[in-house]
Every structure is written in structure tokens, then in C-alpha cells.
Amino acid sequence: LNLGMCLCSSWFIVGPRNQLTTMFHPIRFHAALIYVGSLLFTLYAVFFGGYFRFFLVLIAAVVQIGALVWYNASYVPFGRYLISQIVGRVYDAGSSFASTA
């Protein structure tokens, strides 16, 4: 329910009709597909996860949040570029710190 509300929050940026018509546009296709797939996987893990339910739901939640951030960034000019640059710099800083330790 909560992540569905997050998806609806992007209606504020582009409007509900425009979002539904452009959700599977080629620019957003992969992020939307990963988001919907991880949402369905979360439901599967909750009901049929067995002993690994907690870890499966945790992994699916992380994937959902990442896909939702990437999806919403496609509506902001240079949003994906900015996220790519930030993640790249954090990764470079972490790898250089690990190599010196």
C-alpha cells in the first residue's frame, strides 16, 4: 500500500492521465517493469516465502525503492544523470577508501 502511494505521488509532478499513458514509454519501460515485477514478487514472498520470507521481502523492497526513484527521476530534467553521477562518485570514493585500508 505504501509503495503504491509513492507511485501515486509522482502524479503531482506530471498528472495521473499523463503518467498512466507514459508509464511504459521506452525511457521508463525498464524501471516500470522492474517496479511492477518486484511488487508482485513481494506479494509472492509474503504469502509463499517460507523461512526466507523476511530476506526475500527485504530484497524486493530495496529493488522497489530503487526502481521507483529511477522511474521518478525520468520526469525531472537531468534527474537520471544527476543520480548516476552521485552514485558513481560514492562508489569511486568507497572503492578508493577500501583499497587504501
C-alpha positions in Angstrom: 0.0 0.0 0.0 2.8 2.4 0.9 4.8 1.9 -2.3 1.6 2.3 -4.3 1.1 5.6 -2.6 4.7 6.5 -3.6 3.8 5.8 -7.2 0.8 8.0 -6.9 2.9 10.8 -5.5 4.5 11.2 -9.0 1.0 12.2 -10.2 1.8 15.5 -8.5 4.6 16.1 -11.0 3.0 15.0 -14.3 -0.7 14.3 -13.5 -2.4 10.9 -13.4 -3.5 10.7 -17.0 -0.1 11.6 -18.4 1.6 9.2 -16.0 -0.6 6.3 -17.0 -0.1 6.9 -20.7 3.7 7.3 -20.4 4.4 4.7 -17.8 5.7 2.2 -20.3 7.3 4.7 -22.6 10.7 3.4 -23.8 12.6 5.8 -21.5 10.7 4.5 -18.4 9.9 0.9 -19.6 12.6 -0.9 -17.7 12.1 1.0 -14.4 8.3 0.5 -14.6 8.7 -3.2 -15.4 11.2 -3.8 -12.6 8.9 -1.9 -10.2 5.8 -3.8 -11.0 7.7 -7.1 -11.1 9.2 -6.5 -7.7 5.8 -5.5 -6.3 4.4 -8.8 -7.5 7.4 -10.7 -6.1 6.9 -9.0 -2.8 3.4 -10.4 -2.6 4.6 -13.8 -3.6 7.3 -13.7 -1.0 4.9 -12.6 1.8 2.5 -15.5 1.2 4.8 -18.3 0.0 8.3 -17.2 1.2 8.6 -19.8 3.9 11.6 -19.5 6.2 13.3 -16.9 3.9 10.2 -14.6 3.8 12.0 -11.7 5.7 15.0 -11.7 3.4 13.0 -12.0 0.2 10.7 -9.2 1.2 13.7 -7.0 2.2 15.4 -7.6 -1.1 12.2 -6.9 -3.0 11.6 -3.7 -1.0 15.1 -2.4 -1.8 14.6 -3.1 -5.5 11.2 -1.4 -5.5 12.6 1.8 -3.9 15.5 1.9 -6.4 13.2 1.3 -9.4 10.7 4.0 -8.1 13.5 6.5 -7.6 14.9 5.8 -11.1 11.3 6.0 -12.6 10.5 9.3 -10.9 13.9 10.8 -11.9 12.9 10.3 -15.5 10.3 13.1 -15.1 12.9 15.6 -13.7 15.2 17.2 -16.3 18.7 15.6 -15.9 17.4 13.6 -12.9 18.8 10.3 -14.0 22.1 11.9 -15.0 22.4 13.5 -11.5 21.6 10.2 -9.7 24.1 8.4 -11.9 26.8 11.0 -11.1 26.1 10.8 -7.4 26.1 7.0 -7.3 29.3 6.9 -9.4 31.1 9.3 -7.0 30.0 7.4 -3.9 31.2 4.2 -5.5 34.5 5.7 -6.5 35.0 7.1 -3.0 34.2 3.8 -1.4 36.4 1.8 -3.7 39.4 4.1 -3.2 38.8 4.0 0.6 38.7 0.2 0.6 41.9 -0.1 -1.5 43.8 2.1 1.0 42.7 0.2 4.1 
